[in-house]
């Protein structure tokens, strides 16, 4: 799956972070890190809703979380639009375009 992720403006990222505030956690990364099962679930969630809140539950420090975030962006493909503590928000436009940004 090779999809070009468009660059977002600051205002678009702010809008997505606002939507993410009330979104439930939809995916979790544990001690195992990024597994094929995790990527399959993340891709399914991104296809269904564009914006996914992910929680790091494996006790990773902030440097490990930053590295995992970059790996997820490359492997999924998606864009991290915000991260605070042990949560991160990932966005990818849906098959019909970026409905959340309309």
C-alpha positions as CSV (number, residue, x, y, z in Angstrom):
1,X,0.0,0.0,0.0
2,X,1.8,3.1,-1.2
3,X,-0.2,6.2,-0.6
4,X,1.1,9.7,-0.7
5,X,0.3,11.6,2.5
6,X,-0.2,15.3,1.9
7,X,1.5,17.9,4.0
8,X,-0.7,19.6,6.5
9,X,-0.8,23.2,7.6
10,X,-0.6,24.1,11.3
11,X,-4.3,24.9,11.3
12,X,-5.2,21.5,9.9
13,X,-3.0,19.8,12.5
14,X,-4.7,21.9,15.2
15,X,-8.1,20.8,14.0
16,X,-7.1,17.1,14.0
17,X,-5.6,17.4,17.5
18,X,-8.9,19.0,18.7
19,X,-10.8,16.0,17.3
20,X,-8.3,13.6,18.9
21,X,-9.0,15.1,22.4
22,X,-12.3,13.4,22.6
23,X,-11.4,10.3,20.6
24,X,-11.0,7.0,22.4
25,X,-7.7,5.0,22.2
26,X,-8.1,2.8,19.2
27,X,-4.7,1.1,19.1
28,X,-2.0,0.1,21.6
29,X,1.8,-0.5,21.2
30,X,3.1,-2.8,23.9
31,X,6.5,-4.3,24.8
32,X,6.5,-6.2,21.5
33,X,6.7,-3.0,19.5
34,X,5.4,-2.8,16.0
35,X,4.2,-6.2,14.9
36,X,2.5,-7.2,11.6
37,X,-0.7,-7.7,13.6
38,X,-0.4,-4.2,15.0
39,X,0.1,-2.7,11.6
40,X,-2.8,-4.6,10.2
41,X,-5.1,-3.3,12.9
42,X,-3.8,0.3,12.6
43,X,-4.3,0.3,8.8
44,X,-7.9,-1.0,9.4
45,X,-8.6,1.7,11.9
46,X,-7.1,4.5,9.6
47,X,-9.1,3.3,6.7
48,X,-12.3,3.4,8.8
49,X,-11.9,6.7,10.5
50,X,-8.8,8.7,9.2
51,X,-7.7,9.7,12.8
52,X,-6.5,7.1,15.3
53,X,-5.4,7.7,18.9
54,X,-2.6,5.3,19.8
55,X,-1.4,4.6,23.3
56,X,2.1,3.3,24.2
57,X,1.7,0.7,26.9
58,X,5.1,-1.0,26.9
59,X,6.9,1.3,29.3
60,X,8.9,2.9,26.5
61,X,10.7,6.1,27.4
62,X,10.2,9.3,25.3
63,X,13.1,8.5,23.0
64,X,11.8,5.0,22.3
65,X,8.2,6.5,21.7
66,X,9.6,9.0,19.2
67,X,11.5,6.3,17.3
68,X,8.4,4.1,17.3
69,X,6.3,7.0,16.0
70,X,8.7,7.5,13.1
71,X,8.6,3.7,12.3
72,X,4.8,3.7,12.4
73,X,4.6,6.7,10.0
74,X,6.8,4.9,7.5
75,X,5.3,1.4,7.9
76,X,1.6,2.4,7.9
77,X,1.9,5.0,6.0
78,X,0.4,7.9,8.0
79,X,1.3,11.1,9.6
80,X,1.7,11.8,13.3
81,X,-0.3,15.0,14.0
82,X,0.4,15.2,17.7
83,X,1.7,13.4,20.7
84,X,1.6,14.0,24.4
85,X,3.1,11.7,26.9
86,X,2.1,8.1,26.1
87,X,-0.4,8.9,23.4
88,X,0.0,9.9,19.8
89,X,-2.5,10.8,17.0
90,X,-2.0,9.4,13.5
91,X,-3.8,10.6,10.4
92,X,-4.2,9.3,6.9
93,X,-6.8,10.6,4.4
94,X,-9.5,8.1,3.7
95,X,-10.3,6.5,0.3
96,X,-12.6,9.4,-0.5
97,X,-10.1,12.1,0.6
98,X,-9.6,13.9,3.8
99,X,-13.2,14.1,5.1
100,X,-12.1,15.3,8.6
101,X,-10.4,18.4,7.0
102,X,-13.4,19.4,4.9
